[in-house]
Amino acid sequence: MEAYRSYTISYAYHALTILLSLLFLSNFHTTLASTPSTTTENYNTHIKTACNSTTYPTECNNDLLPFASKIEANPQKLCNTALSVSLKAAKNCSSTISKLSKNQGLTKSEVAIIKDCMENVKDSIDQLNQSLSAMEQLGSSNVKAQIDNIKTWVSAALTDETTCTDGFDGMTVSNTVKNTISNSILSVSKRISNALALINRFYPN
């Protein structure tokens, strides 16, 4: 009888040990499974909150959320990515206007406008490259001066983009030329405006 009791207690002990081990492993795997998801959601929330401070939050979210795992919750990485997106948009705009310049039947006015726009976009690309390089190398010393330079370049890049469409005023331009340039410029301007807003948010004067 005593042996039977010992066997029963031993069996119950081992059964309890196995059960507790299974519960531990289950909770452990659940934690592992939920952590990446929770972290990603936190990163997404960080970006969405920041984008709410921009003029074009929809474009901001669409552009930056795909890079959430890269940006994490780092303001510098967020601004850096926004500048990279702006630069890519500016290069795409330059390519679009360049293709437009090869169209047949352009008037002298349209040729002049396209040429001016290409120069403006080129200047914008140069300024975005400067701002992106400075943001990537942002250091602990003299940060204010570095940020001031970045803001100046980004603001100038935005001005260059809007100057392009100002060339339409008082000129006879076909809808094809006007719409192609306007839509492309608007796309870039939105990205640059958002980048500048994010920089001002995280690096106020």
Backbone as a printed PyTorch tensor [residue, N CA C, xyz], in Angstrom:
tensor([[[  0.8280,  -1.2070,   0.0000],
         [  0.0000,   0.0000,   0.0000],
         [  0.8620,   1.2560,   0.0000]],

        [[  1.9270,   1.1960,   0.8340],
         [  2.8480,   2.3340,   0.9120],
         [  3.5500,   2.5560,  -0.4180]],

        [[  3.9240,   1.4680,  -1.0460],
         [  4.5950,   1.5480,  -2.3510],
         [  3.6640,   2.1590,  -3.3800]],

        [[  2.3970,   1.7780,  -3.2830],
         [  1.4100,   2.2930,  -4.2420],
         [  1.2490,   3.8050,  -4.0570]],

        [[  1.2150,   4.2220,  -2.7710],
         [  1.0900,   5.6610,  -2.4980],
         [  2.2910,   6.4100,  -3.0240]],

        [[  3.4750,   5.8610,  -2.8420],
         [  4.7010,   6.5080,  -3.3300],
         [  4.6590,   6.6340,  -4.8500]],

        [[  4.2020,   5.5570,  -5.4990],
         [  4.1190,   5.5570,  -6.9550],
         [  3.1340,   6.6250,  -7.4400]],

        [[  1.9940,   6.7030,  -6.7130],
         [  0.9590,   7.6750,  -7.1010],
         [  1.4590,   9.1000,  -6.9470]],

        [[  2.1280,   9.3670,  -5.8220],
         [  2.6700,  10.7100,  -5.5780],
         [  3.7330,  11.0570,  -6.6100]],

        [[  4.6070,  10.0880,  -6.9000],
         [  5.6720,  10.3150,  -7.8840],
         [  5.0840,  10.5960,  -9.2580]],

        [[  4.0650,   9.8120,  -9.6040],
         [  3.4200,   9.9760, -10.9070],
         [  2.7530,  11.3560, -11.0160]],

        [[  2.0800,  11.7320,  -9.9140],
         [  1.4010,  13.0310,  -9.9000],
         [  2.4070,  14.1710,  -9.9890]],

        [[  3.5490,  13.9960,  -9.2990],
         [  4.5960,  15.0200,  -9.3190],
         [  5.1400,  15.2100, -10.7280]],

        [[  5.4410,  14.0750, -11.3960],
         [  5.9740,  14.1500, -12.7620],
         [  4.9380,  14.7420, -13.7200]],

        [[  3.6860,  14.3820, -13.5150],
         [  2.6270,  14.8970, -14.3770],
         [  2.4990,  16.4080, -14.2130]],

        [[  2.5930,  16.8660, -12.9330],
         [  2.5080,  18.2940, -12.6670],
         [  3.7020,  19.0410, -13.2680]],

        [[  4.8810,  18.4270, -13.1610],
         [  6.0890,  19.0360, -13.7270],
         [  5.9600,  19.1980, -15.2370]],

        [[  5.4670,  18.1540, -15.8870],
         [  5.2880,  18.2020, -17.3430],
         [  4.2760,  19.2750, -17.7240]],

        [[  3.1730,  19.3440, -16.9640],
         [  2.1270,  20.3260, -17.2390],
         [  2.6600,  21.7490, -17.1030]],

        [[  3.4180,  21.9870, -16.0090],
         [  3.9860,  23.3240, -15.8020],
         [  4.9790,  23.6880, -16.8960]],

        [[  5.7610,  22.6860, -17.3370],
         [  6.7260,  22.9210, -18.4120],
         [  6.0150,  23.2960, -19.7040]],

        [[  4.9340,  22.5840, -19.9970],
         [  4.1620,  22.8840, -21.2050],
         [  3.5520,  24.2770, -21.1490]],

        [[  3.0410,  24.6490, -19.9600],
         [  2.4660,  25.9770, -19.8050],
         [  3.5210,  27.0640, -19.9800]],

        [[  4.7120,  26.8050, -19.4570],
         [  5.8150,  27.7600, -19.5850],
         [  6.2020,  27.9430, -21.0440]],

        [[  6.3490,  26.8130, -21.7440],
         [  6.7250,  26.8860, -23.1660],
         [  5.6540,  27.5940, -23.9860]],

        [[  4.4030,  27.3220, -23.6440],
         [  3.3010,  27.9600, -24.3600],
         [  3.3330,  29.4700, -24.1790]],

        [[  3.5230,  29.9030, -22.9180],
         [  3.5940,  31.3360, -22.6410],
         [  4.8210,  31.9650, -23.2700]],

        [[  5.9230,  31.2150, -23.2860],
         [  7.1730,  31.7090, -23.8560],
         [  7.0110,  31.9650, -25.3520]],

        [[  6.4170,  30.9920, -26.0540],
         [  6.2090,  31.1390, -27.4950],
         [  5.2010,  32.2440, -27.7960]],

        [[  4.1960,  32.3670, -26.9450],
         [  3.2120,  33.4380, -27.1380],
         [  3.8660,  34.7970, -27.0080]],

        [[  4.7670,  34.9140, -26.0130],
         [  5.4880,  36.1700, -25.8170],
         [  6.3630,  36.4910, -27.0120]],

        [[  7.0740,  35.4490, -27.4970],
         [  7.9330,  35.6530, -28.6570],
         [  7.1320,  36.0650, -29.8810]],

        [[  5.9650,  35.4690, -30.0140],
         [  5.1310,  35.7450, -31.1860],
         [  4.5330,  37.1390, -31.1330]],

        [[  4.2050,  37.6050, -29.9200],
         [  3.5280,  38.8880, -29.8050],
         [  4.4960,  40.0630, -29.7750]],

        [[  5.7320,  39.8570, -29.3550],
         [  6.6840,  40.9520, -29.2130],
         [  6.9650,  41.6750, -30.5230]],

        [[  7.3200,  40.9620, -31.6180],
         [  7.5730,  41.6680, -32.8810],
         [  6.3640,  42.4540, -33.3490]],

        [[  5.1850,  41.8770, -33.2100],
         [  3.9610,  42.5470, -33.6390],
         [  3.7330,  43.8160, -32.8340]],

        [[  3.9260,  43.7150, -31.5200],
         [  3.7450,  44.8750, -30.6520],
         [  4.7580,  45.9580, -30.9850]],

        [[  5.9900,  45.5590, -31.2130],
         [  7.0440,  46.5100, -31.5510],
         [  6.7330,  47.2190, -32.8510]],

        [[  6.3210,  46.4640, -33.8640],
         [  5.9800,  47.0480, -35.1550],
         [  4.8340,  48.0380, -35.0230]],

        [[  3.8420,  47.6680, -34.2170],
         [  2.7020,  48.5590, -34.0210],
         [  3.1290,  49.8550, -33.3400]],

        [[  4.0750,  49.7620, -32.4160],
         [  4.5980,  50.9620, -31.7560],
         [  5.3230,  51.8570, -32.7520]],

        [[  6.0880,  51.2400, -33.6390],
         [  6.7930,  52.0090, -34.6670],
         [  5.7910,  52.6930, -35.5970]],

        [[  4.7450,  51.9540, -35.9740],
         [  3.7230,  52.5170, -36.8620],
         [  3.0190,  53.7040, -36.1910]],

        [[  2.7260,  53.5530, -34.9100],
         [  2.0630,  54.6290, -34.1660],
         [  2.9440,  55.8720, -34.1150]],

        [[  4.2350,  55.6600, -33.9270],
         [  5.1930,  56.7720, -33.8860],
         [  5.1610,  57.5460, -35.1990]],

        [[  5.1430,  56.8270, -36.3130],
         [  5.1260,  57.4660, -37.6310],
         [  3.8040,  58.1850, -37.8720]],

        [[  2.6920,  57.5210, -37.5430],
         [  1.3700,  58.1270, -37.7640],
         [  1.2110,  59.4150, -36.9500]],

        [[  1.6910,  59.3910, -35.7160],
         [  1.6110,  60.5820, -34.8620],
         [  2.4130,  61.7210, -35.4630]],

        [[  3.6010,  61.4010, -35.9460],
         [  4.4550,  62.4190, -36.5660],
         [  3.8220,  62.9500, -37.8490]],

        [[  3.2530,  62.0710, -38.6450],
         [  2.6570,  62.4710, -39.9250],
         [  1.4320,  63.3620, -39.7330]],

        [[  0.7890,  63.2470, -38.5860],
         [ -0.3710,  64.0990, -38.3090],
         [  0.0100,  65.5760, -38.2210]],

        [[  1.2920,  65.8460, -38.0370],
         [  1.7510,  67.2390, -37.9290],
         [  2.1250,  67.8120, -39.3000]],

        [[  2.0270,  67.0130, -40.3530],
         [  2.3900,  67.4720, -41.6920],
         [  1.1690,  67.9960, -42.4490]],

        [[  1.4190,  68.6720, -43.5580],
         [  0.3300,  69.2070, -44.3810],
         [ -0.3670,  68.1100, -45.1690]],

        [[  0.3860,  67.0660, -45.4930],
         [ -0.1600,  65.9740, -46.3040],
         [  0.0490,  64.6410, -45.5820]],

        [[ -0.7430,  64.3920, -44.5310],
         [ -0.5490,  63.1840, -43.7140],
         [ -0.7710,  61.8780, -44.4660]],

        [[ -1.6840,  61.8730, -45.4380],
         [ -1.9280,  60.6350, -46.1930],
         [ -0.6830,  60.2190, -46.9610]],

        [[ -0.0880,  61.1760, -47.6700],
         [  1.1480,  60.8820, -48.4090],
         [  2.2790,  60.5160, -47.4530]],

        [[  2.3140,  61.1960, -46.3290],
         [  3.3550,  60.9380, -45.3280],
         [  3.2840,  59.4940, -44.8310]],

        [[  2.0880,  59.0620, -44.4620],
         [  1.9100,  57.6880, -43.9780],
         [  2.2140,  56.6670, -45.0730]],

        [[  1.7100,  56.9210, -46.2700],
         [  1.9470,  55.9940, -47.3800],
         [  3.4320,  55.8570, -47.6950]],

        [[  4.1550,  56.9640, -47.5740],
         [  5.5820,  56.9690, -47.9040],
         [  6.4490,  56.3330, -46.8160]],

        [[  6.0910,  56.5680, -45.5610],
         [  6.9930,  56.2120, -44.4640],
         [  6.6580,  54.9170, -43.7300]],

        [[  5.3840,  54.5510, -43.6780],
         [  5.0140,  53.3310, -42.9500],
         [  5.7080,  52.0720, -43.4750]],

        [[  5.9470,  51.9530, -44.7930],
         [  6.6670,  50.7640, -45.2680],
         [  8.0850,  50.6420, -44.6990]],

        [[  8.6180,  51.7500, -44.1680],
         [  9.9810,  51.7470, -43.6100],
         [  9.9730,  51.7540, -42.0870]],

        [[  8.8310,  51.3890, -41.4820],
         [  8.6860,  51.4650, -40.0240],
         [  9.7630,  50.6850, -39.2760]],

        [[ 10.0670,  49.4840, -39.7390],
         [ 11.0610,  48.6560, -39.0380],
         [ 12.4610,  49.2450, -39.1500]],

        [[ 12.6940,  50.0180, -40.1930],
         [ 13.9950,  50.6740, -40.3710],
         [ 14.0600,  51.9680, -39.5590]],

        [[ 12.9510,  52.7070, -39.5510],
         [ 12.8970,  53.9820, -38.8400],
         [ 12.8470,  53.7780, -37.3370]],

        [[ 12.1030,  52.7270, -36.9090],
         [ 11.8610,  52.4400, -35.4980],
         [ 11.1610,  53.6560, -34.8640]],

        [[ 11.6990,  54.1810, -33.7860],
         [ 11.1160,  55.3800, -33.1720],
         [ 12.1800,  56.4690, -33.1010]],

        [[ 13.0410,  56.4860, -34.1140],
         [ 14.1900,  57.3810, -34.1440],
         [ 13.8760,  58.6130, -35.0040]],

        [[ 13.8170,  59.8040, -34.4210],
         [ 13.4860,  61.0250, -35.1710],
         [ 14.4320,  61.2900, -36.3360]],

        [[ 15.7270,  61.0550, -36.1010],
         [ 16.7010,  61.2990, -37.1670],
         [ 16.4560,  60.3670, -38.3590]],

        [[ 16.1860,  59.0940, -38.0670],
         [ 15.9140,  58.1410, -39.1430],
         [ 14.6170,  58.4960, -39.8720]],

        [[ 13.6380,  58.9980, -39.1280],
         [ 12.3640,  59.3830, -39.7270],
         [ 12.5640,  60.5390, -40.6980]],

        [[ 13.2780,  61.5760, -40.2620],
         [ 13.5530,  62.7270, -41.1240],
         [ 14.4270,  62.3260, -42.3060]],

        [[ 15.3710,  61.4550, -42.0370],
         [ 16.2730,  60.9810, -43.0830],
         [ 15.4890,  60.2490, -44.1720]],

        [[ 14.5550,  59.4000, -43.7560],
         [ 13.7480,  58.6500, -44.7120],
         [ 12.8360,  59.5790, -45.4990]],

        [[ 12.2680,  60.5670, -44.8270],
         [ 11.4010,  61.5400, -45.5070],
         [ 12.1820,  62.3140, -46.5650]],

        [[ 13.4170,  62.6500, -46.2770],
         [ 14.2610,  63.3380, -47.2520],
         [ 14.6090,  62.4160, -48.4200]],

        [[ 14.8590,  61.1530, -48.1190],
         [ 15.1620,  60.1790, -49.1750],
         [ 13.9740,  60.0130, -50.1180]],

        [[ 12.7750,  59.9610, -49.5410],
         [ 11.5510,  59.8490, -50.3470],
         [ 11.3920,  61.0930, -51.2230]],

        [[ 11.6850,  62.2630, -50.6710],
         [ 11.5910,  63.5220, -51.4240],
         [ 12.5840,  63.5360, -52.5840]],

        [[ 13.7870,  63.0760, -52.3030],
         [ 14.8250,  63.0390, -53.3380],
         [ 14.4390,  62.0980, -54.4750]],

        [[ 13.9080,  60.9450, -54.1220],
         [ 13.4680,  59.9920, -55.1380],
         [ 12.3530,  60.5910, -55.9920]],

        [[ 11.4120,  61.2750, -55.3550],
         [ 10.3070,  61.9080, -56.0800],
         [ 10.8270,  62.9970, -57.0160]],

        [[ 11.8130,  63.7600, -56.5620],
         [ 12.3960,  64.8250, -57.3840],
         [ 13.1060,  64.2370, -58.6110]],

        [[ 13.8010,  63.1290, -58.4160],
         [ 14.4810,  62.4820, -59.5410],
         [ 13.4670,  61.9230, -60.5430]],

        [[ 12.3810,  61.3730, -60.0430],
         [ 11.3160,  60.8830, -60.9270],
         [ 10.6950,  62.0420, -61.7070]],

        [[ 10.5300,  63.1670, -61.0330],
         [  9.9850,  64.3630, -61.6750],
         [ 10.9200,  64.8360, -62.7860]],

        [[ 12.2030,  64.8520, -62.5010],
         [ 13.1950,  65.2560, -63.4960],
         [ 13.1310,  64.3640, -64.7270]],

        [[ 12.9750,  63.0690, -64.4960],
         [ 12.8750,  62.1150, -65.6030],
         [ 11.6130,  62.3530, -66.4270]],

        [[ 10.5090,  62.6390, -65.7470],
         [  9.2320,  62.8900, -66.4310],
         [  9.3130,  64.1280, -67.3190]],

        [[  9.8920,  65.2010, -66.7810],
         [ 10.0080,  66.4480, -67.5450],
         [ 10.9960,  66.2760, -68.6990]],

        [[ 12.0450,  65.5080, -68.4710],
         [ 13.0220,  65.2410, -69.5330],
         [ 12.3660,  64.5150, -70.7100]],

        [[ 11.5250,  63.5370, -70.4030],
         [ 10.8040,  62.8130, -71.4580],
         [  9.8430,  63.7430, -72.1910]],

        [[  9.2230,  64.6540, -71.4250],
         [  8.2890,  65.6000, -72.0160],
         [  8.9840,  66.5130, -73.0200]],

        [[ 10.2410,  66.8430, -72.7440],
         [ 10.9910,  67.7490, -73.6260],
         [ 11.2570,  67.1390, -74.9980]],

        [[ 11.1070,  65.8330, -75.1000],
         [ 11.3540,  65.1470, -76.3750],
         [ 10.0920,  65.0280, -77.2330]],

        [[  8.9630,  65.5270, -76.6990],
         [  7.7130,  65.4870, -77.4680],
         [  7.8210,  66.3370, -78.7300]],

        [[  7.1670,  65.8880, -79.7550],
         [  7.1390,  66.6410, -81.0080],
         [  6.0620,  67.7290, -80.9370]],

        [[  6.3080,  68.8170, -81.6620],
         [  5.3020,  69.8650, -81.7730],
         [  5.2190,  70.8170, -80.6090]],

        [[  6.2380,  70.8810, -79.7730],
         [  6.2380,  71.8280, -78.6550],
         [  6.4390,  73.2540, -79.1740]],

        [[  5.7160,  74.1850, -78.5670],
         [  5.8930,  75.5910, -78.9450],
         [  7.1570,  76.1410, -78.2760]],

        [[  7.5730,  77.3200, -78.7290],
         [  8.7590,  77.9460, -78.1450],
         [  8.5300,  78.2280, -76.6520]],

        [[  7.3110,  78.6240, -76.3270],
         [  6.9890,  78.8990, -74.9220],
         [  7.0990,  77.6290, -74.0790]],

        [[  6.5880,  76.5320, -74.6090],
         [  6.6250,  75.2630, -73.8880],
         [  8.0610,  74.7650, -73.7260]],

        [[  8.8520,  74.9310, -74.7750],
         [ 10.2640,  74.5330, -74.6880],
         [ 10.9790,  75.3320, -73.6050]],

        [[ 10.6960,  76.6370, -73.5440],
         [ 11.3310,  77.5020, -72.5520],
         [ 10.8990,  77.1250, -71.1350]],

        [[  9.6000,  76.8730, -70.9740],
         [  9.0700,  76.4960, -69.6570],
         [  9.6680,  75.1700, -69.1950]],

        [[  9.7160,  74.1990, -70.0990],
         [ 10.2720,  72.8860, -69.7550],
         [ 11.7420,  73.0070, -69.3650]],

        [[ 12.4850,  73.8360, -70.1060],
         [ 13.9100,  74.0380, -69.8010],
         [ 14.0800,  74.6490, -68.4090]],

        [[ 13.2640,  75.6700, -68.1170],
         [ 13.3530,  76.3200, -66.7960],
         [ 12.9950,  75.3420, -65.6790]],

        [[ 11.9660,  74.5300, -65.9280],
         [ 11.5470,  73.5550, -64.9220],
         [ 12.6310,  72.5220, -64.6520]],

        [[ 13.2760,  72.0760, -65.7090],
         [ 14.3460,  71.0900, -65.5440],
         [ 15.4750,  71.6640, -64.7030]],

        [[ 15.7890,  72.9380, -64.9080],
         [ 16.8400,  73.5890, -64.1200],
         [ 16.4090,  73.7370, -62.6620]],

        [[ 15.1400,  74.1020, -62.4630],
         [ 14.6250,  74.2470, -61.0990],
         [ 14.6460,  72.9190, -60.3460]],

        [[ 14.2120,  71.8640, -61.0280],
         [ 14.1830,  70.5380, -60.3930],
         [ 15.6030,  70.0580, -60.1090]],

        [[ 16.5220,  70.3590, -61.0320],
         [ 17.9240,  69.9840, -60.8190],
         [ 18.4760,  70.6700, -59.5660]],

        [[ 18.1590,  71.9600, -59.4090],
         [ 18.5980,  72.6880, -58.2080],
         [ 17.9680,  72.0630, -56.9580]],

        [[ 16.7160,  71.6920, -57.0770],
         [ 16.0130,  71.0600, -55.9530],
         [ 16.6810,  69.7470, -55.5610]],

        [[ 17.0690,  68.9620, -56.5580],
         [ 17.7470,  67.6850, -56.2950],
         [ 19.0720,  67.9260, -55.5780]],

        [[ 19.8190,  68.9350, -56.0300],
         [ 21.1080,  69.2540, -55.4010],
         [ 20.9170,  69.6400, -53.9330]],

        [[ 19.8810,  70.4400, -53.6630],
         [ 19.6400,  70.8830, -52.2910],
         [ 19.1550,  69.7420, -51.4000]],

        [[ 18.3690,  68.8490, -51.9640],
         [ 17.9160,  67.6840, -51.1930],
         [ 19.0820,  66.7450, -50.9040]],

        [[ 19.9840,  66.6090, -51.8590],
         [ 21.1800,  65.7870, -51.6400],
         [ 22.0130,  66.3580, -50.4940]],

        [[ 22.1490,  67.6760, -50.4670],
         [ 22.9060,  68.3220, -49.3910],
         [ 22.2340,  68.1110, -48.0350]],

        [[ 20.9320,  68.2890, -48.0070],
         [ 20.2000,  68.1420, -46.7460],
         [ 20.2280,  66.6970, -46.2560]],

        [[ 20.1320,  65.7500, -47.1920],
         [ 20.1580,  64.3310, -46.8260],
         [ 21.5200,  63.9430, -46.2720]],

        [[ 22.5670,  64.4220, -46.9160],
         [ 23.9230,  64.1280, -46.4510],
         [ 24.1580,  64.7080, -45.0530]],

        [[ 23.6770,  65.9280, -44.8380],
         [ 23.8460,  66.5710, -43.5310],
         [ 23.0400,  65.8540, -42.4550]],

        [[ 21.8310,  65.4030, -42.7950],
         [ 20.9990,  64.6930, -41.8220],
         [ 21.6240,  63.3580, -41.4440]],

        [[ 22.2110,  62.6870, -42.4030],
         [ 22.8540,  61.3950, -42.1390],
         [ 24.0590,  61.5530, -41.2200]],

        [[ 24.7330,  62.7150, -41.3080],
         [ 25.9500,  62.9430, -40.5280],
         [ 25.6990,  63.8410, -39.3190]],

        [[ 24.4360,  64.0130, -38.9780],
         [ 24.0850,  64.8930, -37.8620],
         [ 24.8080,  64.4520, -36.5980]],

        [[ 25.6100,  65.3410, -36.0310],
         [ 26.4200,  64.9890, -34.8710],
         [ 25.9160,  65.6260, -33.5970]],

        [[ 26.6280,  65.3560, -32.5260],
         [ 26.2230,  65.8640, -31.2150],
         [ 26.6660,  67.3040, -31.0020]],

        [[ 27.6770,  67.7330, -31.7620],
         [ 28.1760,  69.0970, -31.6050],
         [ 27.6410,  70.0040, -32.7080]],

        [[ 27.2750,  71.2080, -32.3360],
         [ 26.7910,  72.2130, -33.2760],
         [ 25.5940,  71.7220, -34.0810]],

        [[ 24.7230,  70.9780, -33.4270],
         [ 23.5560,  70.4160, -34.1050],
         [ 22.6480,  71.5200, -34.6350]],

        [[ 22.4950,  72.5850, -33.8790],
         [ 21.6030,  73.6690, -34.2960],
         [ 22.0250,  74.2450, -35.6440]],

        [[ 23.3160,  74.4750, -35.8080],
         [ 23.8080,  75.0200, -37.0740],
         [ 23.5690,  74.0410, -38.2150]],

        [[ 23.7680,  72.7620, -37.9390],
         [ 23.5340,  71.7380, -38.9530],
         [ 22.0600,  71.6960, -39.3560]],

        [[ 21.1740,  71.7330, -38.3680],
         [ 19.7350,  71.7110, -38.6370],
         [ 19.3040,  72.9610, -39.3940]],

        [[ 19.8700,  74.1120, -39.0280],
         [ 19.5420,  75.3620, -39.7270],
         [ 19.8920,  75.2460, -41.2130]],

        [[ 21.0450,  74.6600, -41.4960],
         [ 21.4580,  74.4670, -42.8850],
         [ 20.5010,  73.5320, -43.6190]],

        [[ 20.1280,  72.4580, -42.9400],
         [ 19.2090,  71.4770, -43.5450],
         [ 17.8770,  72.1360, -43.8760]],

        [[ 17.3450,  72.9030, -42.9250],
         [ 16.0670,  73.5850, -43.1450],
         [ 16.1600,  74.5720, -44.3050]],

        [[ 17.2920,  75.2610, -44.4080],
         [ 17.4930,  76.2260, -45.4940],
         [ 17.4880,  75.5160, -46.8440]],

        [[ 18.1870,  74.3880, -46.9200],
         [ 18.2540,  73.6440, -48.1830],
         [ 16.8940,  73.0630, -48.5620]],

        [[ 16.2030,  72.5070, -47.5870],
         [ 14.8940,  71.9030, -47.8780],
         [ 13.8910,  72.9820, -48.2860]],

        [[ 13.9190,  74.1220, -47.6250],
         [ 13.0300,  75.2340, -47.9770],
         [ 13.3250,  75.7270, -49.3920]],

        [[ 14.6080,  75.8010, -49.7290],
         [ 15.0030,  76.2380, -51.0710],
         [ 14.5500,  75.2250, -52.1200]],

        [[ 14.6440,  73.9500, -51.7790],
         [ 14.2020,  72.8930, -52.6990],
         [ 12.7090,  73.0110, -52.9690]],

        [[ 11.9500,  73.3260, -51.9300],
         [ 10.5010,  73.4910, -52.0810],
         [ 10.1810,  74.7130, -52.9410]],

        [[ 10.9250,  75.7940, -52.7460],
         [ 10.7380,  77.0090, -53.5410],
         [ 11.0370,  76.7500, -55.0150]],

        [[ 12.0970,  75.9990, -55.2820],
         [ 12.4550,  75.6770, -56.6720],
         [ 11.3310,  74.9280, -57.3680]],

        [[ 10.6970,  74.0130, -56.6480],
         [  9.6180,  73.2280, -57.2480],
         [  8.4260,  74.1260, -57.6060]],

        [[  8.0420,  75.0120, -56.6990],
         [  6.8870,  75.8760, -56.9530],
         [  7.2090,  76.9300, -58.0070]],

        [[  8.4770,  77.3440, -58.0940],
         [  8.8880,  78.3180, -59.1060],
         [  8.6530,  77.7660, -60.5080]],

        [[  8.8100,  76.4710, -60.6420],
         [  8.6200,  75.8220, -61.9480],
         [  7.2180,  76.0870, -62.4950]],

        [[  6.2010,  75.8440, -61.7020],
         [  4.8220,  76.0170, -62.1730],
         [  4.4380,  77.4880, -62.2820]],

        [[  5.1850,  78.3770, -61.6260],
         [  4.9220,  79.8160, -61.7720],
         [  5.1570,  80.2630, -63.2050]],

        [[  5.9700,  79.4910, -63.9280],
         [  6.2820,  79.8320, -65.3100],
         [  5.0960,  79.7300, -66.2450]],

        [[  4.0170,  79.0940, -65.7820],
         [  2.8150,  78.9640, -66.6200],
         [  2.0280,  80.2720, -66.7100]],

        [[  2.2290,  81.1570, -65.7320],
         [  1.4430,  82.3830, -65.6740],
         [  1.6350,  83.2350, -66.9310]],

        [[  0.5270,  83.5410, -67.5850],
         [  0.5680,  84.4030, -68.7580],
         [  1.0840,  83.7410, -70.0140]],

        [[  1.3140,  82.4260, -69.9620],
         [  1.8540,  81.7040, -71.1130],
         [  0.7840,  80.7630, -71.6850]],

        [[  0.8460,  80.5600, -72.9940],
         [ -0.0500,  79.6180, -73.6510],
         [  0.6210,  78.2480, -73.6730]],

        [[  0.0500,  77.3480, -72.9070],
         [  0.6600,  76.0180, -72.7640],
         [ -0.4280,  74.9640, -72.9560]],

        [[ -0.0910,  73.8840, -73.6480],
         [ -1.0670,  72.8170, -73.8640],
         [ -1.3920,  72.1220, -72.5510]],

        [[ -2.5760,  71.5370, -72.4920],
         [ -2.9840,  70.8200, -71.2760],
         [ -2.0510,  69.6640, -70.9680]],

        [[ -1.5400,  69.0160, -72.0110],
         [ -0.6310,  67.8830, -71.8060],
         [  0.6230,  68.3170, -71.0650]],

        [[  1.2200,  69.3950, -71.5510],
         [  2.4470,  69.9050, -70.9300],
         [  2.1480,  70.4230, -69.5250]],

        [[  1.0980,  71.2100, -69.3970],
         [  0.7740,  71.8150, -68.1060],
         [  0.4280,  70.7710, -67.0530]],

        [[ -0.4290,  69.8220, -67.4060],
         [ -0.8590,  68.8100, -66.4450],
         [  0.2750,  67.8640, -66.0590]],

        [[  1.0740,  67.4760, -67.0570],
         [  2.1900,  66.5650, -66.7740],
         [  3.1680,  67.1850, -65.7880]],

        [[  3.5290,  68.4370, -66.0550],
         [  4.4810,  69.1170, -65.1730],
         [  3.8510,  69.4170, -63.8110]],

        [[  2.6270,  69.9280, -63.8210],
         [  1.9650,  70.3090, -62.5620],
         [  1.7920,  69.1200, -61.6300]],

        [[  1.3310,  67.9970, -62.1640],
         [  1.1100,  66.8100, -61.3340],
         [  2.4220,  66.2730, -60.7700]],

        [[  3.4460,  66.2890, -61.6060],
         [  4.7440,  65.7820, -61.1610],
         [  5.3530,  66.6940, -60.0960]],

        [[  5.2600,  67.9950, -60.3240],
         [  5.7860,  68.9690, -59.3620],
         [  5.0220,  68.9070, -58.0430]],

        [[  3.7070,  68.7570, -58.1280],
         [  2.8860,  68.6820, -56.9140],
         [  3.2760,  67.4820, -56.0650]],

        [[  3.5250,  66.3590, -56.7160],
         [  3.9220,  65.1520, -55.9980],
         [  5.2190,  65.3730, -55.2170]],

        [[  6.1760,  66.0450, -55.8580],
         [  7.4520,  66.3250, -55.1920],
         [  7.2500,  67.3330, -54.0620]],

        [[  6.4970,  68.3770, -54.3400],
         [  6.2920,  69.4390, -53.3510],
         [  5.6600,  68.9000, -52.0700]],

        [[  4.7200,  67.9680, -52.2200],
         [  4.0820,  67.3720, -51.0430],
         [  5.1150,  66.6460, -50.1850]],

        [[  5.9910,  65.8970, -50.8380],
         [  7.0110,  65.1300, -50.0900],
         [  8.0080,  66.0600, -49.3940]],

        [[  8.4270,  67.1040, -50.1050],
         [  9.3730,  68.0410, -49.5060],
         [  8.7160,  68.8000, -48.3510]],

        [[  7.4690,  69.2100, -48.5530],
         [  6.7350,  69.9090, -47.4960],
         [  6.6210,  69.0410, -46.2490]],

        [[  6.3290,  67.7620, -46.4350],
         [  6.2200,  66.8350, -45.3070],
         [  7.5610,  66.6530, -44.6060]],

        [[  8.6140,  66.5380, -45.3980],
         [  9.9520,  66.3690, -44.8170],
         [ 10.3140,  67.5830, -43.9630]],

        [[ 10.0140,  68.7660, -44.4770],
         [ 10.3200,  69.9910, -43.7380],
         [  9.5000,  70.0710, -42.4550]],

        [[  8.2390,  69.6660, -42.5290],
         [  7.3750,  69.6810, -41.3390],
         [  7.9010,  68.7240, -40.2700]],

        [[  8.3780,  67.5660, -40.6780],
         [  8.9080,  66.5860, -39.7250],
         [ 10.2000,  67.0880, -39.0920]],

        [[ 11.0340,  67.7330, -39.8980],
         [ 12.2800,  68.2920, -39.3620],
         [ 11.9600,  69.3850, -38.3410]],

        [[ 10.9900,  70.2330, -38.6810],
         [ 10.5940,  71.2980, -37.7330],
         [  9.9770,  70.7200, -36.4690]],

        [[  9.3050,  69.5930, -36.5940],
         [  8.6650,  68.9590, -35.4310],
         [  9.7080,  68.4330, -34.4470]],

        [[ 10.6940,  67.7400, -34.9770],
         [ 11.6720,  67.0940, -34.0950],
         [ 12.8840,  67.9790, -33.7870]],

        [[ 13.1000,  68.9960, -34.6220],
         [ 14.2470,  69.8860, -34.3860],
         [ 13.7770,  71.3380, -34.4750]],

        [[ 12.9290,  71.7580, -33.5140],
         [ 12.4230,  73.1380, -33.5420],
         [ 13.5460,  74.1560, -33.2840]],

        [[ 13.2990,  75.3750, -33.6510],
         [ 14.3210,  76.4050, -33.4420],
         [ 14.4860,  76.7030, -31.9520]]])
